[in-house]
Amino acid sequence: MSGEAAEAELLRYRIVAQRTGLAHPGDAAVTNYAYGRSVEEAVAKVRKELEKPGGVYGDQGLYRVVEVVEENLFSGVYQLEDARRRYLTAILDNALTTVRGREPANPDADQLSLLDDFFTRAVVFP
């Protein structure tokens, strides 16, 4: 089997690792990419390369893998959708925190409908 044919069988994975301790001065999260026939193979490649003194992950145990995603034609679309959902969740959480306890007893239905329409058009589906 040629090198190109073997490479075509490998899948590309995005591997995200988080720092295990706050005392470690490294990044809170690190993202790497690796090719492998399986998730386990891709993670093993990343760990072998980066979990050593002087490596990105440093000594073994400073980072733990928290997410592994197979990269394909549609993964970018899913990532954008996930980012949009997290953004909207942050907006709604902040709005709820801001108005909690200050809600009017009888909100004006027309004004509420207008605000809902504005939020949907401006933030949810711009």
C-alpha positions as CSV (number, residue, x, y, z in Angstrom):
1,M,0.0,0.0,0.0
2,S,1.5,3.4,-1.0
3,G,2.0,6.2,1.5
4,E,-0.8,8.3,-0.1
5,A,-3.3,5.4,0.1
6,A,-2.5,4.8,3.7
7,E,-2.8,8.6,4.5
8,A,-6.2,8.6,2.8
9,E,-7.5,6.0,5.2
10,L,-6.6,8.1,8.2
11,L,-9.2,10.4,9.7
12,R,-8.3,13.9,11.0
13,Y,-9.2,14.6,14.6
14,R,-9.3,17.8,16.7
15,I,-8.1,17.1,20.2
16,V,-8.8,19.6,23.0
17,A,-7.0,19.3,26.4
18,Q,-7.5,21.3,29.5
19,R,-5.0,22.1,32.2
20,T,-5.5,20.0,35.3
21,G,-4.0,22.4,37.9
22,L,-4.2,26.1,38.3
23,A,-0.6,26.3,39.4
24,H,0.6,25.3,36.0
25,P,1.5,28.4,34.0
26,G,0.4,26.9,30.6
27,D,-2.7,27.7,28.6
28,A,-6.0,26.7,30.1
29,A,-6.9,24.8,27.0
30,V,-4.8,23.5,24.1
31,T,-6.1,22.3,20.7
32,N,-4.1,20.0,18.5
33,Y,-4.9,18.0,15.3
34,A,-3.8,14.5,14.5
35,Y,-4.5,11.8,11.9
36,G,-5.4,8.3,13.0
37,R,-7.5,5.2,12.2
38,S,-9.4,5.8,15.5
39,V,-9.8,8.3,18.3
40,E,-7.5,6.3,20.5
41,E,-4.7,6.3,17.9
42,A,-5.0,10.0,17.3
43,V,-4.9,10.8,21.0
44,A,-2.0,8.5,21.6
45,K,0.0,10.3,18.8
46,V,-0.7,13.7,20.4
47,R,0.2,12.5,23.9
48,K,3.4,10.8,22.6
49,E,4.5,13.9,20.9
50,L,3.5,16.6,23.4
51,E,3.4,15.0,26.9
52,K,7.1,15.2,27.7
53,P,9.4,17.7,29.4
54,G,9.6,20.7,27.1
55,G,6.5,19.6,25.1
56,V,3.4,21.6,24.7
57,Y,1.5,19.6,27.4
58,G,4.6,19.5,29.6
59,D,5.0,16.6,32.0
60,Q,2.4,13.8,31.9
61,G,-0.8,14.6,33.7
62,L,-0.7,18.4,33.4
63,Y,-3.4,18.3,30.7
64,R,-6.3,16.0,30.2
65,V,-8.2,15.4,27.0
66,V,-11.7,16.8,27.3
67,E,-12.9,16.6,23.7
68,V,-12.0,14.7,20.5
69,V,-13.9,15.5,17.3
70,E,-13.5,13.9,13.9
71,E,-12.9,16.7,11.3
72,N,-14.8,16.4,8.1
73,L,-16.6,18.5,5.5
74,F,-19.4,19.3,8.0
75,S,-17.5,19.8,11.2
76,G,-17.0,23.5,10.5
77,V,-20.7,24.0,10.2
78,Y,-21.3,22.2,13.5
79,Q,-18.6,24.3,15.2
80,L,-20.3,27.5,14.0
81,E,-23.7,26.4,15.1
82,D,-22.3,25.4,18.5
83,A,-20.5,28.8,18.9
84,R,-23.8,30.6,18.0
85,R,-25.7,28.6,20.6
86,R,-23.1,29.3,23.3
87,Y,-23.2,33.0,22.3
88,L,-27.0,33.2,22.6
89,T,-26.9,31.3,25.9
90,A,-24.5,33.8,27.3
91,I,-26.7,36.7,26.2
92,L,-29.8,35.1,27.7
93,D,-28.0,34.2,31.0
94,N,-26.8,37.8,31.3
95,A,-30.2,39.2,30.5
96,L,-31.8,37.0,33.1
97,T,-29.3,38.0,35.7
98,T,-29.8,41.7,35.0
99,V,-33.6,41.7,35.2
100,R,-34.2,39.0,37.8
101,G,-36.3,40.5,40.6
102,R,-37.1,43.6,38.6
103,E,-39.8,42.1,36.3
104,P,-43.0,44.1,36.0
105,A,-46.1,42.6,37.5
106,N,-48.2,43.0,34.3
107,P,-45.9,43.4,31.3
108,D,-47.4,45.1,28.2
109,A,-48.1,42.3,25.7
110,D,-47.5,44.5,22.7
111,Q,-44.2,45.8,24.0
112,L,-43.1,42.3,24.9
113,S,-44.0,41.0,21.4
114,L,-42.0,43.9,19.9
115,L,-39.0,43.1,22.0
116,D,-39.2,39.4,21.2
117,D,-39.4,40.2,17.5
118,F,-36.4,42.5,17.7
119,F,-34.3,40.0,19.7
120,T,-35.2,37.2,17.2
121,R,-34.3,39.4,14.1
122,A,-31.2,41.1,15.6
123,V,-29.6,38.3,17.6
124,V,-31.0,34.9,16.8
125,F,-31.5,35.1,13.0
126,P,-29.7,38.3,11.8
